[in-house]
Amino acid sequence: MKSSTFLPLTLLCATLACAQANPSSQAPSLASPTAGSQLKVRGPEAVTQQDPNRVVATIDGKQITAKQAMDLLKALPPEQRQRMEKNLPQVVQQIYMIGQLADQAAKQHLDDQSPLKEQLQFARNEILAQAFLKNLANNTGAPTQDPKQYYDGHLSEFDQVKLSGILVAFNPPGTPASAGSNNSRTEAAAREKADDVEKKLKAGSDFSTLARTESDNQQVAAKGGDLGTYSIGDPNLPPDMKTALGKLQPGQVSEPIRLPNAFLIVKIDSRSTVPFDQARAGIVQRLQTEKNQAAVKQEMDKYKIQVTDPAFFDASSAPAPNVPTLQKPGSSTGQSGASGPKPQGQR
């Protein structure tokens, strides 16, 4: 079902890939008028607004106006259209072709045949369901909780630290190593180096000096390991790093913290709390997001399934006793095996 639903997108991506591989075959861009053109504006939206009946392309001998081309492009979300702006002629061609082929399929009544009929209905329902949930989330109203109350009850989330770090990279298992790079290290080798760096720090070596010579992040190393300022409540902060930072005071250094492709040793240079005035906008946004998500979850929870007949949902591939198969036809008397009746024509 999924392959049928997303076939148009697959065709579109394949066409654009070919166009990018052979730039000389690309048609002139709508955003770049040819020399001598009197067009004062550029881009589909601006051209359509100025002169919607202007012919901007020809496909299969049919003239395509700016408005018609813009209507075709509206099938793509704005952000996706922006990513494809260098290939707009190919995008318009592909969407137009898909529409024409779909019309031919409809004339042959293919959309009334199973399983295509059910697949089309499913795709339509899925799009409408997503639209409904998005509309629900956007109309839940303002959050009721007071931002200051939330701030006072979650002060630890507004704890911020200025960090320095030394990163020792390794090549994650199952990924190709880059020859000559630090990422060619195994995890064991990286751990050994990180432990050695930790010993030097405990022995009194200067963190900034070691960062310049030992860190694999060259940009950070050039700044003596300066990583900038982070909020402990940042959801993008790795859990192991949050745990380590929660135990440290300014001036203290962590043990090596394992990340997906490196070990990181951090030093807390300073620690402070984000003032409420600075945190307020983020709190309001967080509370709004939580309210929106709760409304969507409440709606979706209505449809949790309760299985009353497990046999219906049993996906076991083993045939039940006496069920006829091509390899072992069952007998009309309920017996199975070689003793069953022979096909007609055999004696």
VMD Tcl script that draws the C-alpha trace (Angstrom):
set ca {
  {0.00 0.00 0.00}
  {2.75 2.42 0.94}
  {4.60 2.08 -2.38}
  {1.46 2.96 -4.32}
  {0.64 5.95 -2.13}
  {4.05 7.56 -2.52}
  {4.70 6.71 -6.19}
  {4.32 10.34 -7.41}
  {6.94 11.58 -4.94}
  {9.30 8.80 -6.04}
  {8.87 9.80 -9.69}
  {9.45 13.44 -8.82}
  {12.67 12.74 -6.91}
  {13.97 10.49 -9.70}
  {13.39 13.16 -12.33}
  {15.13 15.84 -10.28}
  {18.08 13.54 -9.67}
  {18.53 13.09 -13.42}
  {18.25 16.82 -14.01}
  {20.90 17.59 -11.41}
  {23.22 14.97 -12.87}
  {22.95 16.58 -16.32}
  {22.71 20.38 -15.87}
  {22.87 21.02 -19.60}
  {19.45 19.40 -20.05}
  {17.71 21.76 -17.66}
  {15.27 24.30 -19.03}
  {15.79 28.01 -18.23}
  {14.74 28.82 -14.66}
  {11.53 30.75 -14.11}
  {13.43 32.82 -11.57}
  {16.06 33.91 -14.13}
  {14.52 35.63 -17.17}
  {16.54 35.66 -20.38}
  {18.43 38.70 -21.54}
  {16.24 41.38 -23.04}
  {13.14 40.23 -21.17}
  {10.84 43.00 -20.03}
  {9.83 41.02 -16.93}
  {10.54 43.14 -13.87}
  {9.85 40.49 -11.27}
  {11.19 37.00 -10.57}
  {9.83 33.85 -9.04}
  {6.54 31.96 -9.47}
  {4.52 33.96 -6.92}
  {5.61 37.38 -8.18}
  {5.21 36.52 -11.88}
  {1.76 35.00 -11.28}
  {0.61 38.05 -9.35}
  {1.81 40.46 -12.04}
  {0.65 38.54 -15.12}
  {-1.25 35.30 -14.39}
  {-1.99 34.66 -18.09}
  {1.65 34.91 -19.18}
  {2.78 31.72 -20.95}
  {5.77 30.38 -19.04}
  {6.19 26.87 -20.50}
  {4.91 24.37 -23.04}
  {4.25 20.69 -22.21}
  {3.04 18.16 -24.79}
  {2.23 21.02 -27.13}
  {0.04 22.76 -24.55}
  {0.85 26.24 -23.30}
  {1.15 26.57 -19.52}
  {0.36 29.96 -18.01}
  {1.91 31.36 -14.86}
  {-1.29 30.72 -12.93}
  {-1.51 27.12 -14.14}
  {2.12 26.47 -13.22}
  {1.62 28.08 -9.81}
  {-1.47 25.94 -9.21}
  {0.63 22.85 -9.95}
  {3.35 23.98 -7.53}
  {0.80 24.46 -4.76}
  {0.66 20.66 -4.48}
  {4.03 20.87 -2.71}
  {4.46 22.33 0.80}
  {6.26 25.72 0.72}
  {9.40 24.37 2.39}
  {9.64 21.50 -0.11}
  {9.09 23.86 -3.02}
  {11.86 26.08 -1.70}
  {14.28 23.13 -1.63}
  {13.47 22.43 -5.28}
  {13.59 26.04 -6.50}
  {16.62 25.36 -8.72}
  {14.65 22.69 -10.59}
  {11.23 24.34 -10.95}
  {10.83 23.47 -14.67}
  {11.32 19.77 -13.89}
  {8.99 20.01 -10.88}
  {6.20 21.56 -12.97}
  {6.77 18.98 -15.72}
  {6.58 16.09 -13.27}
  {3.47 17.28 -11.44}
  {1.74 17.99 -14.75}
  {2.64 14.54 -16.07}
  {1.38 12.84 -12.90}
  {-1.91 14.70 -13.21}
  {-2.35 13.69 -16.86}
  {-1.57 10.04 -16.15}
  {-3.99 10.08 -13.24}
  {-6.71 11.49 -15.50}
  {-6.13 8.65 -17.97}
  {-6.34 6.11 -15.14}
  {-9.64 7.66 -14.00}
  {-11.06 7.47 -17.54}
  {-10.30 3.75 -17.46}
  {-12.05 3.54 -14.07}
  {-8.92 2.12 -12.45}
  {-9.77 4.08 -9.31}
  {-12.88 1.90 -8.88}
  {-10.87 -1.31 -8.81}
  {-9.41 -3.01 -5.74}
  {-6.93 -2.60 -4.19}
  {-6.36 0.84 -5.75}
  {-9.80 2.05 -4.65}
  {-9.01 1.25 -1.01}
  {-5.49 2.69 -1.26}
  {-6.83 6.00 -2.58}
  {-9.39 6.15 0.20}
  {-6.71 5.41 2.80}
  {-4.42 8.13 1.41}
  {-7.28 10.65 1.47}
  {-8.24 9.69 5.01}
  {-4.65 9.95 6.20}
  {-4.24 13.47 4.80}
  {-7.54 14.60 6.32}
  {-6.70 13.02 9.68}
  {-3.38 14.86 9.80}
  {-5.16 18.11 8.91}
  {-7.70 17.53 11.67}
  {-5.02 16.90 14.33}
  {-3.04 19.93 13.20}
  {-6.14 22.11 13.39}
  {-6.94 20.67 16.82}
  {-3.45 21.46 18.10}
  {-3.61 25.00 16.75}
  {-6.92 25.78 18.46}
  {-6.45 24.61 22.03}
  {-6.28 28.15 23.39}
  {-3.59 29.75 25.52}
  {-1.99 27.72 28.34}
  {-3.67 28.14 31.71}
  {-0.60 27.61 33.91}
  {1.18 30.74 35.11}
  {4.70 30.95 33.56}
  {6.17 32.28 36.84}
  {4.66 29.37 38.75}
  {6.25 26.95 36.31}
  {9.60 28.75 36.59}
  {9.61 28.61 40.39}
  {8.73 24.92 40.35}
  {11.38 23.92 37.78}
  {14.40 26.03 38.68}
  {16.79 23.21 37.85}
  {15.73 23.44 34.19}
  {16.99 27.04 34.08}
  {20.40 26.18 35.47}
  {22.98 27.19 32.85}
  {26.67 26.39 32.68}
  {29.59 27.76 30.72}
  {31.64 24.80 29.58}
  {35.03 23.88 28.23}
  {35.60 20.48 26.70}
  {38.08 17.99 25.29}
  {36.63 15.63 22.69}
  {38.24 12.30 21.82}
  {36.57 10.88 18.70}
  {36.18 7.26 17.61}
  {34.64 5.38 14.71}
  {31.23 3.97 15.74}
  {30.86 0.22 15.12}
  {29.39 -0.60 11.73}
  {30.45 2.65 10.05}
  {33.35 3.02 7.59}
  {36.50 4.53 9.02}
  {38.03 7.62 7.44}
  {41.67 6.92 6.68}
  {44.07 9.29 8.37}
  {41.40 10.92 10.54}
  {40.85 10.74 14.29}
  {37.60 8.93 13.57}
  {39.63 5.90 12.51}
  {40.11 5.09 16.22}
  {38.24 2.25 17.79}
  {36.07 3.00 20.79}
  {38.55 1.15 23.03}
  {41.45 3.26 21.73}
  {39.47 6.45 22.25}
  {38.56 5.42 25.79}
  {42.21 4.76 26.54}
  {43.22 8.21 25.31}
  {40.35 9.89 27.20}
  {41.42 8.14 30.41}
  {44.99 9.33 29.84}
  {43.78 12.92 29.37}
  {41.75 12.63 32.59}
  {44.84 11.46 34.50}
  {46.83 14.45 33.25}
  {44.07 16.81 34.38}
  {43.92 15.22 37.82}
  {47.69 15.59 38.04}
  {47.34 19.35 37.60}
  {47.69 19.92 33.85}
  {46.02 23.06 32.53}
  {42.65 22.25 30.89}
  {42.94 24.91 28.20}
  {46.44 23.79 27.21}
  {45.41 20.14 26.96}
  {42.32 21.08 24.96}
  {44.47 22.81 22.35}
  {46.68 19.74 21.86}
  {44.39 16.78 22.58}
  {40.85 17.70 21.47}
  {39.72 16.32 18.11}
  {37.33 19.23 17.58}
  {39.74 21.67 15.95}
  {37.48 24.72 16.20}
  {36.95 24.18 19.91}
  {40.61 23.27 20.44}
  {41.71 26.57 18.91}
  {39.66 28.36 21.61}
  {41.20 26.37 24.44}
  {38.19 24.04 24.64}
  {35.53 26.76 25.00}
  {32.13 25.13 24.27}
  {29.92 28.08 25.17}
  {26.94 28.23 27.53}
  {24.30 25.52 27.86}
  {21.05 25.16 29.76}
  {20.73 22.01 31.84}
  {17.08 21.81 30.77}
  {17.97 21.75 27.07}
  {16.26 18.62 25.64}
  {19.07 18.28 23.09}
  {21.66 17.78 25.82}
  {22.59 14.05 26.07}
  {21.22 12.43 29.27}
  {24.68 11.21 30.38}
  {26.01 14.74 29.99}
  {23.13 16.17 32.06}
  {23.88 13.66 34.82}
  {27.57 14.52 34.83}
  {26.97 18.27 34.87}
  {24.53 17.94 37.77}
  {27.35 16.62 39.97}
  {29.95 19.28 39.16}
  {30.73 22.65 40.66}
  {32.51 25.51 38.87}
  {36.14 24.60 38.27}
  {35.54 20.85 38.47}
  {36.19 18.39 35.61}
  {34.05 15.41 34.62}
  {35.06 11.87 33.89}
  {34.96 10.92 30.17}
  {31.34 11.05 29.01}
  {30.45 8.64 26.22}
  {28.70 10.19 23.22}
  {27.63 8.31 20.05}
  {30.99 8.88 18.34}
  {33.32 10.32 20.98}
  {34.27 10.66 24.62}
  {33.91 14.15 26.08}
  {35.61 15.57 29.14}
  {34.01 18.81 30.32}
  {34.95 21.49 32.80}
  {32.39 23.86 34.29}
  {33.83 27.37 34.01}
  {30.84 29.07 35.64}
  {27.28 28.34 36.71}
  {24.23 30.61 36.90}
  {20.42 30.65 36.69}
  {18.55 32.09 33.72}
  {16.45 35.05 34.99}
  {12.68 34.67 34.67}
  {12.42 37.62 32.27}
  {14.73 35.83 29.84}
  {13.08 32.45 30.36}
  {9.45 33.60 30.12}
  {9.02 33.35 26.32}
  {10.47 29.85 26.27}
  {8.22 28.77 29.16}
  {5.08 30.04 27.41}
  {6.07 28.19 24.25}
  {6.74 25.00 26.20}
  {3.41 25.19 28.04}
  {1.60 25.81 24.76}
  {3.32 22.84 23.12}
  {2.45 20.59 26.06}
  {-1.19 21.68 25.91}
  {-1.36 21.07 22.17}
  {0.21 17.63 22.52}
  {-2.16 16.73 25.37}
  {-5.18 17.64 23.24}
  {-3.92 15.49 20.35}
  {-3.13 12.59 22.68}
  {-6.58 12.78 24.28}
  {-8.20 12.58 20.86}
  {-6.04 9.68 19.70}
  {-6.51 7.75 22.94}
  {-10.21 7.41 22.09}
  {-9.28 4.92 19.42}
  {-7.14 2.45 21.37}
  {-8.07 -1.02 20.26}
  {-9.34 -3.75 22.58}
  {-8.93 -7.15 20.98}
  {-11.92 -9.42 21.63}
  {-10.96 -12.19 19.19}
  {-7.20 -12.92 19.22}
  {-7.63 -15.60 16.55}
  {-8.53 -12.94 13.99}
  {-5.22 -11.15 14.57}
  {-3.07 -14.30 14.73}
  {-0.40 -13.79 12.05}
  {1.00 -17.30 12.39}
  {2.03 -18.72 9.02}
  {1.62 -22.34 10.12}
  {-1.51 -23.90 8.55}
  {-4.11 -25.30 10.91}
  {-4.84 -29.03 10.80}
  {-6.85 -30.21 7.78}
  {-6.49 -26.86 6.00}
  {-5.85 -27.64 2.31}
  {-2.59 -26.35 0.84}
  {-1.04 -26.61 -2.62}
  {1.66 -28.90 -1.24}
  {-0.72 -31.08 0.76}
  {-4.37 -31.11 -0.42}
  {-6.86 -32.09 2.27}
  {-9.37 -34.88 1.84}
  {-13.10 -34.30 1.62}
  {-13.52 -36.59 4.62}
  {-11.32 -34.44 6.86}
  {-8.22 -36.63 6.47}
  {-4.99 -35.18 5.17}
  {-1.90 -36.51 3.51}
  {-1.31 -39.03 0.77}
  {-4.48 -40.95 1.56}
  {-6.67 -38.11 0.25}
  {-8.55 -38.38 -3.05}
  {-6.54 -38.08 -6.22}
  {-7.18 -35.29 -8.72}
  {-9.47 -36.09 -11.62}
  {-7.75 -37.85 -14.48}
  {-5.45 -39.83 -12.17}
  {-6.06 -43.44 -11.25}
}
mol new
graphics top color blue
foreach p $ca { graphics top sphere $p radius 0.5 }
foreach p [lrange $ca 0 end-1] q [lrange $ca 1 end] { graphics top cylinder $p $q radius 0.2 }
display resetview
